Amino acid sequence: MSESWAEVAGEECAPLPRPRRMETTGVRLPVGRVVTRELPAELRKFELAMSDLVTLLGRDRDGPVIPLIARSADLGSECYQLCVASDRIEVAASDSAGLLHAVRTLLDLSDAGGDGALPEVRIEDGPGFQVRGVFVESFAGTDRMELRDWQTLVDRMAQLKLNTLGVSIYGCWDIRHEGLRSEYFFVPLDGYSELVTPQRMITWDGDGHGECELRYLPAMYEGNFFGRLVGYAAERAIEVVPHLGGPGHSTLIPRLVPDLSAVDDKGVRTGYGYCVTGPGAREALARLVRVLVRQHLLPNGLRRLHVAGDEYYPIRNVDPDDRARTVSPYCRCPGCRELTPGQLLVEYLLHIGRVLADDGITMVHWQDTLVREGVLDDYLARLDVEGVPRPVIAWWKYNDPVPQPLSGGTEMWSCPTTGLFPHLFTQDFTSNIEQVLRKGNLAGASGVLAYNLPDPADHANYACLADLAWNLDGSDGTGGFHRRWAKLLAEDDEGALRQGLALARTITSSYPLMMYVVNQVLPYFSTSAAGVTSYPDDVLRAFGIVQPPLADVLRQVVATIREAVAIAGRGRDVRNWPNPIGQWRSECDRLADSLDLFLRVIDAARVPELTDGAVADLEQRGLEILQATARAKPAYLAPAALREHWTFVRSIRPALERLRSESAIPSAETWHAWII
């Protein structure tokens, strides 16, 4: 390294993810236009996507025309070397994906200065984890994502050098709002027209017209665009892995395709869970899987199916006629009743694995039930005996302590989250991301796949995942990431932005505080156990008690979040993402304003004389929160988020009447903390 070159320090490195080695002279070179010389044949796979990105370099600017010269080199999968000089850009890449990553780095470097210039730079780079991506759950919000929304997600992932997109095409959960089943089927299957999931949602009209009822089919099902999504992702070096929920919390398929359903002790089909020993049931399950593979996987060049295998146990709140009834997924036919839950799961996964193997499809499983039931090693041994390819085991957990993966000689992925419930309040999951990835790295995991429901407000979580999955050893963990993220986004005062973000994280990165206290003020969790909680009355009562002072917890949250926003200042745009700091500020305001309204309703319940005007003021404040939420959330997420807020806002007046008539919330008392 000559004296004029210096290696870039960690927090000074603009690209995310951080390159492994980067040297620069500090000189920025004007760029008028970049032109690509003819590519070697082995680097042309993603030539169209690369060309689209190259055209963005120097667009509409005066300056020299600079050639981009690429050559093939033995560097490792997705690796590249990049050299930017005044008269040329040279890239050496191991494969087409490596070349594509190099161009993405050029875009980041160009964006960082704000002037379209490129630094004189030398970079040697490549990923730490082979598989890096996110898994998108089938749920409220994603069911409304149009093809353009999915393509936008792919573009955002691609610029962060993520290469895997898990797409849940079938999933079921317990009953929530309006007593309706939470079932989602995202792809039509030939011969299974009954497997359709019309959705009904009572929410608030984002145009301000009041309460409305939405009825629709999941957009991917109605538009039948799964194949187009796969193709769009493949052109950008992203593999799509479809996800088939079950046998845990699987209500739709066994209810509507009863031939494969589990049965109870009387031989009656339960419509929940699968029979895994009866010849007719096994063939019915095999037939459905074959249709899925031959209609959606093989035509689109897919060679993996995520066969979930998670959360396989009896649950309540899935029977609309008796939500308190515990429903078991374990079949009780003569062939199944002698098997343990773990053995039933193994038979289910083995059976699907055999069917998939006929078409060259391998599997991915979540680890939790296989590990909890103690059958993971036995399952892998059975696969080996039968000659069925071993699956990837995806180890997931979104709060502490995270599990230590145990390979058992099979490929492993580490699975944190980049955002659980975007219809609730924003959460910082960067600590979870680091903990999961570090344990996975120590265990030899080859991949990272983060659970998520896409929300542009989660840019920090996405960027942290990409940064640590690419260069865990060189990232300096979440501390290094947060420094670089603030530097990347600061519009003027980087120090103030870092201070504000750090202050907010004392709230939003605390899983117990956010999940078990703050998010409880919205109805989502109160709807999960029918007959247990009366919303919002019981929740208002709980937070209105004097000791322990839970209302003061919310007041502290509001004060801290407002202070963080006041300190942080403004941020700048990032390619493909709405202004991340603007999104962050909006989410912080929604959190603080919503908790403040909740606290005001508690205070109103304590006032001896409450005027109609005071109640109207509370309702008006609620409408303002709804309007702000409608403006901030993307169209596919807004109805689900608005439903949470509207359920509370429309209940303010009747809840106050009930609580005040019952004197349910005690008058305020002075409480003194012994440690302040």
Secondary structure, DSSP 8 states (H G I E B T S, - for coil): --TT-EE--GGG--SSS--SEEEEEEEEE--SEEEE----GGG-TTHHHHHHHHTTTTTT--S-EEEEEEEE----TT-EEEEE-SS-EEEEESSHHHHHHHHHHHHHHHHHHSSS-EEEEEEEE--SSSEEEEEE--STTGGG--HHHHHHHHHHHHHTT--EEEEEEEEEE---GGG--EEEE-S--TT-TT----EEEEEEETTTTEEEEEEE--HHHHHT-HHHHHHHHHTTT-EEEEEE--STT--HHHHHSGGGEEE-TTS-EEEEEE-SS-HHHHHHHHHHHHHHIIIIIGGGT--EEEE---S-S-BSS--TT-TTS-B-----STTTTTS-HHHHHHHHHHHHHHHHHTTT-EEEEESHHHHHTT-HHHHHHHHHHHT----EEEEE-SSSS------TTS-EEEE-EEES-TTS-----HHHHHHHHHHHHHHT--EEEEEE---GGGHHHHHHHHHHHH-TTTTTHHHHHHHHHHHHHBSS-HHHHHHHHHHHHHHHT-HHHHHHTGGGGSSTGGGSSTTT--TTHHHHHHHH-SSS-HHHHHHHHHHHHHHHHHHH--B--BTTB--HHHHHHHHHHHHHHHHHHHHHHHHHHH-SS--HHHHHHHHHHHHHHHHHHHHHS-TTTHHHHHHHHHHHHTTHHHHHHHHHHHT-S--------S--
